[in-house]
Protein backbone atom coordinates (compact mmCIF):
# COMPACT_ATOMS: atom_id res chain seq x y z
CA UNK A 1 0.00 0.00 0.00
CA UNK A 2 1.55 3.32 -1.07
CA UNK A 3 1.55 6.37 1.14
CA UNK A 4 -0.17 9.48 -0.08
CA UNK A 5 1.82 12.67 -0.58
CA UNK A 6 0.23 14.11 2.56
CA UNK A 7 1.29 11.14 4.69
CA UNK A 8 4.84 11.28 3.31
CA UNK A 9 5.16 14.98 4.19
CA UNK A 10 3.89 14.68 7.76
CA UNK A 11 7.38 14.22 9.31
CA UNK A 12 8.67 17.24 7.37
CA UNK A 13 5.71 19.38 8.36
CA UNK A 14 6.09 18.32 11.98
CA UNK A 15 9.80 19.19 11.99
CA UNK A 16 9.12 22.60 10.43
CA UNK A 17 6.40 23.31 12.99
CA UNK A 18 8.80 22.39 15.84
CA UNK A 19 11.51 24.69 14.43
CA UNK A 20 8.97 27.48 14.08
CA UNK A 21 7.89 26.99 17.70
CA UNK A 22 11.53 26.99 18.86
CA UNK A 23 12.14 30.24 17.00
CA UNK A 24 9.03 31.91 18.41
CA UNK A 25 9.92 30.80 21.96
CA UNK A 26 13.49 32.06 21.58
CA UNK A 27 12.23 35.35 20.15
CA UNK A 28 9.84 35.84 23.08
CA UNK A 29 12.66 35.11 25.54
CA UNK A 30 14.84 37.68 23.80
CA UNK A 31 12.10 40.29 23.85
CA UNK A 32 11.51 39.67 27.56
CA UNK A 33 15.23 39.95 28.32
CA UNK A 34 15.40 43.18 26.31
CA UNK A 35 12.43 44.73 28.12
CA UNK A 36 13.78 43.64 31.51
CA UNK A 37 17.19 45.17 30.81
CA UNK A 38 15.65 48.45 29.62
CA UNK A 39 13.33 48.55 32.65
CA UNK A 40 16.36 48.07 34.93
CA UNK A 41 18.30 50.84 33.18
CA UNK A 42 20.78 48.38 31.67
CA UNK A 43 22.17 48.27 28.13
CA UNK A 44 19.95 45.66 26.45
CA UNK A 45 22.38 44.36 23.82
CA UNK A 46 25.22 41.84 24.00
CA UNK A 47 28.65 43.48 24.23
CA UNK A 48 30.95 43.64 21.21
CA UNK A 49 34.51 42.37 21.66
CA UNK A 50 35.92 45.78 20.75
CA UNK A 51 34.73 47.02 24.15
CA UNK A 52 37.10 44.57 25.81
CA UNK A 53 40.03 45.79 23.67
CA UNK A 54 39.55 49.57 23.54
CA UNK A 55 43.06 50.22 22.15
CA UNK A 56 42.09 48.59 18.85
CA UNK A 57 44.16 45.44 19.32
CA UNK A 58 41.25 43.04 19.03
CA UNK A 59 42.75 41.55 15.86
CA UNK A 60 46.05 40.66 17.53
CA UNK A 61 46.44 37.02 18.38
CA UNK A 62 48.33 33.80 17.92
CA UNK A 63 47.42 31.77 14.82
CA UNK A 64 46.13 28.38 15.95
CA UNK A 65 44.61 27.17 12.71
CA UNK A 66 40.98 26.50 12.05
CA UNK A 67 38.82 25.37 14.96
CA UNK A 68 35.16 24.49 14.93
CA UNK A 69 33.15 26.27 17.59
CA UNK A 70 29.56 25.38 18.29
CA UNK A 71 27.30 28.33 17.57
CA UNK A 72 25.76 27.87 21.01
CA UNK A 73 29.12 28.95 22.49
CA UNK A 74 29.23 32.23 20.53
CA UNK A 75 27.89 35.22 22.45
CA UNK A 76 27.90 38.74 21.09
CA UNK A 77 29.76 40.00 18.04
CA UNK A 78 33.28 41.16 17.26
CA UNK A 79 32.22 44.74 16.54
CA UNK A 80 29.20 46.79 17.41
CA UNK A 81 28.49 47.25 13.66
CA UNK A 82 26.99 43.73 13.67
N, CA, C and O atoms as a GROMACS GRO file, in nm:
protein
  328
    1UNK      N    1   0.085  -0.118   0.000
    1UNK     CA    2   0.000   0.000   0.000
    1UNK      C    3   0.090   0.124   0.000
    1UNK      O    4   0.177   0.137   0.086
    2UNK      N    5   0.071   0.212  -0.093
    2UNK     CA    6   0.155   0.332  -0.107
    2UNK      C    7   0.100   0.444  -0.020
    2UNK      O    8  -0.020   0.460  -0.001
    3UNK      N    9   0.195   0.521   0.032
    3UNK     CA   10   0.155   0.637   0.114
    3UNK      C   11   0.113   0.751   0.023
    3UNK      O   12   0.165   0.766  -0.088
    4UNK      N   13   0.021   0.829   0.068
    4UNK     CA   14  -0.017   0.948  -0.008
    4UNK      C   15   0.088   1.055   0.014
    4UNK      O   16   0.169   1.046   0.106
    5UNK      N   17   0.087   1.156  -0.071
    5UNK     CA   18   0.182   1.267  -0.058
    5UNK      C   19   0.169   1.336   0.078
    5UNK      O   20   0.268   1.378   0.138
    6UNK      N   21   0.046   1.346   0.126
    6UNK     CA   22   0.023   1.411   0.256
    6UNK      C   23   0.088   1.331   0.367
    6UNK      O   24   0.154   1.388   0.455
    7UNK      N   25   0.071   1.199   0.365
    7UNK     CA   26   0.129   1.114   0.469
    7UNK      C   27   0.281   1.117   0.465
    7UNK      O   28   0.346   1.113   0.569
    8UNK      N   29   0.338   1.123   0.344
    8UNK     CA   30   0.484   1.128   0.331
    8UNK      C   31   0.542   1.258   0.386
    8UNK      O   32   0.654   1.259   0.436
    9UNK      N   33   0.467   1.366   0.376
    9UNK     CA   34   0.516   1.498   0.419
    9UNK      C   35   0.491   1.528   0.566
    9UNK      O   36   0.537   1.630   0.616
   10UNK      N   37   0.419   1.442   0.635
   10UNK     CA   38   0.390   1.468   0.776
   10UNK      C   39   0.515   1.486   0.862
   10UNK      O   40   0.519   1.580   0.941
   11UNK      N   41   0.617   1.402   0.850
   11UNK     CA   42   0.738   1.422   0.931
   11UNK      C   43   0.805   1.556   0.901
   11UNK      O   44   0.855   1.622   0.992
   12UNK      N   45   0.807   1.596   0.776
   12UNK     CA   46   0.867   1.724   0.737
   12UNK      C   47   0.786   1.839   0.795
   12UNK      O   48   0.843   1.933   0.851
   13UNK      N   49   0.657   1.832   0.782
   13UNK     CA   50   0.571   1.938   0.836
   13UNK      C   51   0.584   1.948   0.987
   13UNK      O   52   0.586   2.057   1.043
   14UNK      N   53   0.593   1.834   1.053
   14UNK     CA   54   0.609   1.832   1.198
   14UNK      C   55   0.741   1.895   1.239
   14UNK      O   56   0.746   1.973   1.334
   15UNK      N   57   0.848   1.862   1.168
   15UNK     CA   58   0.980   1.919   1.199
   15UNK      C   59   0.980   2.069   1.178
   15UNK      O   60   1.034   2.143   1.260
   16UNK      N   61   0.919   2.116   1.069
   16UNK     CA   62   0.912   2.260   1.043
   16UNK      C   63   0.831   2.332   1.150
   16UNK      O   64   0.867   2.442   1.192
   17UNK      N   65   0.723   2.270   1.194
   17UNK     CA   66   0.640   2.331   1.299
   17UNK      C   67   0.720   2.341   1.429
   17UNK      O   68   0.713   2.442   1.499
   18UNK      N   69   0.798   2.235   1.462
   18UNK     CA   70   0.880   2.239   1.584
   18UNK      C   71   0.986   2.349   1.576
   18UNK      O   72   1.009   2.420   1.674
   19UNK      N   73   1.050   2.364   1.459
   19UNK     CA   74   1.151   2.469   1.443
   19UNK      C   75   1.087   2.606   1.455
   19UNK      O   76   1.144   2.697   1.515
   20UNK      N   77   0.968   2.621   1.399
   20UNK     CA   78   0.897   2.748   1.408
   20UNK      C   79   0.864   2.780   1.554
   20UNK      O   80   0.878   2.894   1.598
   21UNK      N   81   0.820   2.679   1.629
   21UNK     CA   82   0.789   2.698   1.770
   21UNK      C   83   0.915   2.734   1.849
   21UNK      O   84   0.911   2.819   1.937
   22UNK      N   85   1.027   2.668   1.818
   22UNK     CA   86   1.153   2.699   1.886
   22UNK      C   87   1.192   2.843   1.860
   22UNK      O   88   1.233   2.915   1.951
   23UNK      N   89   1.179   2.886   1.735
   23UNK     CA   90   1.214   3.024   1.700
   23UNK      C   91   1.125   3.122   1.775
   23UNK      O   92   1.175   3.219   1.832
   24UNK      N   93   0.995   3.099   1.774
   24UNK     CA   94   0.903   3.191   1.841
   24UNK      C   95   0.931   3.197   1.991
   24UNK      O   96   0.926   3.304   2.051
   25UNK      N   97   0.960   3.081   2.053
   25UNK     CA   98   0.992   3.080   2.196
   25UNK      C   99   1.121   3.156   2.224
   25UNK      O  100   1.129   3.232   2.321
   26UNK      N  101   1.222   3.135   2.140
   26UNK     CA  102   1.349   3.206   2.158
   26UNK      C  103   1.330   3.356   2.138
   26UNK      O  104   1.389   3.436   2.211
   27UNK      N  105   1.249   3.393   2.041
   27UNK     CA  106   1.223   3.535   2.015
   27UNK      C  107   1.154   3.600   2.135
   27UNK      O  108   1.189   3.710   2.176
   28UNK      N  109   1.055   3.531   2.191
   28UNK     CA  110   0.984   3.584   2.308
   28UNK      C  111   1.080   3.599   2.426
   28UNK      O  112   1.073   3.698   2.499
   29UNK      N  113   1.169   3.501   2.445
   29UNK     CA  114   1.266   3.511   2.554
   29UNK      C  115   1.358   3.631   2.534
   29UNK      O  116   1.390   3.703   2.629
   30UNK      N  117   1.400   3.653   2.410
   30UNK     CA  118   1.484   3.768   2.380
   30UNK      C  119   1.413   3.899   2.404
   30UNK      O  120   1.471   3.993   2.458
   31UNK      N  121   1.288   3.906   2.363
   31UNK     CA  122   1.210   4.029   2.384
   31UNK      C  123   1.191   4.056   2.533
   31UNK      O  124   1.199   4.170   2.577
   32UNK      N  125   1.166   3.951   2.610
   32UNK     CA  126   1.151   3.967   2.756
   32UNK      C  127   1.282   4.016   2.819
   32UNK      O  128   1.282   4.106   2.903
   33UNK      N  129   1.393   3.956   2.777
   33UNK     CA  130   1.523   3.995   2.832
   33UNK      C  131   1.553   4.140   2.796
   33UNK      O  132   1.607   4.215   2.878
   34UNK      N  133   1.519   4.180   2.675
   34UNK     CA  134   1.540   4.318   2.631
   34UNK      C  135   1.458   4.414   2.717
   34UNK      O  136   1.511   4.512   2.769
   35UNK      N  137   1.330   4.384   2.732
   35UNK     CA  138   1.243   4.473   2.812
   35UNK      C  139   1.289   4.480   2.957
   35UNK      O  140   1.285   4.587   3.018
   36UNK      N  141   1.331   4.367   3.013
   36UNK     CA  142   1.378   4.364   3.151
   36UNK      C  143   1.504   4.450   3.168
   36UNK      O  144   1.515   4.525   3.264
   37UNK      N  145   1.597   4.438   3.074
   37UNK     CA  146   1.719   4.517   3.081
   37UNK      C  147   1.688   4.667   3.071
   37UNK      O  148   1.742   4.747   3.147
   38UNK      N  149   1.602   4.704   2.978
   38UNK     CA  150   1.565   4.845   2.962
   38UNK      C  151   1.495   4.895   3.088
   38UNK      O  152   1.523   5.006   3.134
   39UNK      N  153   1.405   4.816   3.143
   39UNK     CA  154   1.333   4.855   3.265
   39UNK      C  155   1.428   4.874   3.383
   39UNK      O  156   1.404   4.956   3.471
   40UNK      N  157   1.538   4.796   3.385
   40UNK     CA  158   1.636   4.807   3.493
   40UNK      C  159   1.746   4.909   3.463
   40UNK      O  160   1.843   4.920   3.539
   41UNK      N  161   1.731   4.982   3.353
   41UNK     CA  162   1.830   5.084   3.318
   41UNK      C  163   1.961   5.026   3.268
   41UNK      O  164   2.064   5.093   3.274
   42UNK      N  165   1.958   4.903   3.217
   42UNK     CA  166   2.078   4.838   3.167
   42UNK      C  167   2.080   4.845   3.014
   42UNK      O  168   1.977   4.860   2.950
   43UNK      N  169   2.202   4.834   2.958
   43UNK     CA  170   2.218   4.827   2.813
   43UNK      C  171   2.162   4.692   2.767
   43UNK      O  172   2.207   4.588   2.815
   44UNK      N  173   2.065   4.691   2.676
   44UNK     CA  174   1.995   4.566   2.645
   44UNK      C  175   2.061   4.475   2.542
   44UNK      O  176   2.009   4.368   2.513
   45UNK      N  177   2.176   4.515   2.488
   45UNK     CA  178   2.238   4.436   2.382
   45UNK      C  179   2.363   4.366   2.433
   45UNK      O  180   2.425   4.409   2.530
   46UNK      N  181   2.400   4.256   2.365
   46UNK     CA  182   2.522   4.184   2.400
   46UNK      C  183   2.642   4.272   2.368
   46UNK      O  184   2.639   4.348   2.272
   47UNK      N  185   2.749   4.264   2.448
   47UNK     CA  186   2.865   4.348   2.423
   47UNK      C  187   2.944   4.301   2.301
   47UNK      O  188   2.949   4.182   2.271
   48UNK      N  189   3.006   4.396   2.232
   48UNK     CA  190   3.095   4.364   2.121
   48UNK      C  191   3.236   4.348   2.178
   48UNK      O  192   3.271   4.413   2.276
   49UNK      N  193   3.316   4.262   2.116
   49UNK     CA  194   3.451   4.237   2.166
   49UNK      C  195   3.537   4.362   2.167
   49UNK      O  196   3.629   4.373   2.248
   50UNK      N  197   3.509   4.458   2.079
   50UNK     CA  198   3.592   4.578   2.075
   50UNK      C  199   3.584   4.658   2.206
   50UNK      O  200   3.672   4.740   2.234
   51UNK      N  201   3.481   4.635   2.285
   51UNK     CA  202   3.472   4.702   2.414
   51UNK      C  203   3.573   4.644   2.514
   51UNK      O  204   3.612   4.712   2.609
   52UNK      N  205   3.613   4.520   2.493
   52UNK     CA  206   3.710   4.456   2.581
   52UNK      C  207   3.853   4.490   2.541
   52UNK      O  208   3.946   4.470   2.619
   53UNK      N  209   3.872   4.541   2.418
   53UNK     CA  210   4.004   4.580   2.367
   53UNK      C  211   3.994   4.721   2.312
   53UNK      O  212   3.999   4.741   2.190
   54UNK      N  213   3.980   4.821   2.400
   54UNK     CA  214   3.956   4.957   2.354
   54UNK      C  215   4.071   5.019   2.275
   54UNK      O  216   4.050   5.116   2.202
   55UNK      N  217   4.193   4.965   2.286
   55UNK     CA  218   4.306   5.022   2.215
   55UNK      C  219   4.311   4.978   2.069
   55UNK      O  220   4.405   5.013   1.998
   56UNK      N  221   4.214   4.901   2.024
   56UNK     CA  222   4.209   4.859   1.885
   56UNK      C  223   4.287   4.734   1.854
   56UNK      O  224   4.304   4.700   1.737
   57UNK      N  225   4.336   4.664   1.954
   57UNK     CA  226   4.416   4.544   1.932
   57UNK      C  227   4.334   4.416   1.935
   57UNK      O  228   4.385   4.310   1.971
   58UNK      N  229   4.208   4.424   1.898
   58UNK     CA  230   4.125   4.304   1.903
   58UNK      C  231   4.162   4.203   1.795
   58UNK      O  232   4.123   4.086   1.804
   59UNK      N  233   4.236   4.247   1.693
   59UNK     CA  234   4.275   4.155   1.586
   59UNK      C  235   4.407   4.086   1.615
   59UNK      O  236   4.447   3.995   1.541
   60UNK      N  237   4.476   4.126   1.720
   60UNK     CA  238   4.605   4.066   1.753
   60UNK      C  239   4.581   3.931   1.819
   60UNK      O  240   4.494   3.917   1.905
   61UNK      N  241   4.660   3.834   1.779
   61UNK     CA  242   4.644   3.702   1.839
   61UNK      C  243   4.750   3.607   1.789
   61UNK      O  244   4.839   3.645   1.713
   62UNK      N  245   4.741   3.485   1.831
   62UNK     CA  246   4.833   3.380   1.791
   62UNK      C  247   4.759   3.287   1.696
   62UNK      O  248   4.655   3.233   1.733
   63UNK      N  249   4.810   3.267   1.575
   63UNK     CA  250   4.742   3.177   1.482
   63UNK      C  251   4.741   3.034   1.536
   63UNK      O  252   4.847   2.979   1.568
   64UNK      N  253   4.624   2.975   1.545
   64UNK     CA  254   4.613   2.838   1.595
   64UNK      C  255   4.547   2.746   1.493
   64UNK      O  256   4.515   2.632   1.524
   65UNK      N  257   4.527   2.796   1.373
   65UNK     CA  258   4.461   2.716   1.271
   65UNK      C  259   4.311   2.731   1.278
   65UNK      O  260   4.258   2.820   1.346
   66UNK      N  261   4.244   2.645   1.210
   66UNK     CA  262   4.098   2.650   1.205
   66UNK      C  263   4.041   2.559   1.313
   66UNK      O  264   4.080   2.443   1.326
   67UNK      N  265   3.950   2.614   1.390
   67UNK     CA  266   3.883   2.537   1.496
   67UNK      C  267   3.733   2.550   1.475
   67UNK      O  268   3.684   2.657   1.438
   68UNK      N  269   3.662   2.443   1.498
   68UNK     CA  270   3.516   2.449   1.493
   68UNK      C  271   3.464   2.485   1.631
   68UNK      O  272   3.504   2.427   1.732
   69UNK      N  273   3.375   2.582   1.634
   69UNK     CA  274   3.315   2.627   1.759
   69UNK      C  275   3.164   2.616   1.743
   69UNK      O  276   3.108   2.667   1.646
   70UNK      N  277   3.101   2.550   1.835
   70UNK     CA  278   2.956   2.538   1.829
   70UNK      C  279   2.893   2.676   1.840
   70UNK      O  280   2.933   2.756   1.924
   71UNK      N  281   2.796   2.703   1.757
   71UNK     CA  282   2.730   2.833   1.757
   71UNK      C  283   2.670   2.866   1.893
   71UNK      O  284   2.658   2.983   1.929
   72UNK      N  285   2.633   2.764   1.968
   72UNK     CA  286   2.576   2.787   2.101
   72UNK      C  287   2.678   2.847   2.197
   72UNK      O  288   2.641   2.902   2.301
   73UNK      N  289   2.808   2.838   2.164
   73UNK     CA  290   2.912   2.895   2.249
   73UNK      C  291   2.947   3.038   2.211
   73UNK      O  292   3.023   3.104   2.282
   74UNK      N  293   2.893   3.088   2.100
   74UNK     CA  294   2.923   3.223   2.053
   74UNK      C  295   2.823   3.319   2.116
   74UNK      O  296   2.702   3.300   2.103
   75UNK      N  297   2.875   3.422   2.183
   75UNK     CA  298   2.789   3.522   2.245
   75UNK      C  299   2.839   3.659   2.203
   75UNK      O  300   2.958   3.689   2.218
   76UNK      N  301   2.751   3.741   2.150
   76UNK     CA  302   2.790   3.874   2.109
   76UNK      C  303   2.852   3.874   1.970
   76UNK      O  304   2.844   3.774   1.897
   77UNK      N  305   2.913   3.985   1.934
   77UNK     CA  306   2.976   4.000   1.804
   77UNK      C  307   3.112   4.063   1.822
   77UNK      O  308   3.143   4.116   1.929
   78UNK      N  309   3.194   4.059   1.719
   78UNK     CA  310   3.328   4.116   1.726
   78UNK      C  311   3.322   4.269   1.733
   78UNK      O  312   3.395   4.331   1.811
   79UNK      N  313   3.235   4.329   1.653
   79UNK     CA  314   3.222   4.474   1.654
   79UNK      C  315   3.078   4.512   1.678
   79UNK      O  316   2.987   4.431   1.662
   80UNK      N  317   3.058   4.635   1.716
   80UNK     CA  318   2.920   4.679   1.741
   80UNK      C  319   2.846   4.708   1.611
   80UNK      O  320   2.726   4.738   1.615
   81UNK      N  321   2.914   4.702   1.494
   81UNK     CA  322   2.849   4.725   1.366
   81UNK      C  323   2.766   4.606   1.322
   81UNK      O  324   2.692   4.615   1.224
   82UNK      N  325   2.776   4.495   1.391
   82UNK     CA  326   2.699   4.373   1.367
   82UNK      C  327   2.709   4.332   1.223
   82UNK      O  328   2.651   4.231   1.183
   0.00000   0.00000   0.00000
